[in-house]
Amino acid sequence: MGRLNLFVSVLLMLSAISLVTARYQARQLFIELDRSRAQARELDIRWRQLQLDRAELARNAHVDHVAREELRMQSIVPDRTIYLNQAVVPAAGAPGGSR
């Protein structure tokens, strides 16, 4: 009977240690999950901010402002426009072209 009590008590100790270890690991995994969710929220906020920035930079008014102010570009006017006419040469394998 003494050996059985010793065996059961050792088994109980190992079970208790296993339980404590499992709960500790579960707690660590929960903390890591919470950190990952917080990081995902931060990344989502950053992504939305970048989308807003991209939309703002692509607005016609912004592009026009940058072109006029920073690049010193001017609008085209018909009297300052030069049109070039270029003869179209048919390709070698195209129908009606020379071979």
Secondary structure, DSSP 8 states (H G I E B T S, - for coil): -HHHHHHHHHHHHHHHHHHHHHHHHHHHHHHHHHHHHHHHHHHHHHHHHHHHHHHHHHSHHHHHHIIIIIS------GGG-----------TTSTTS--
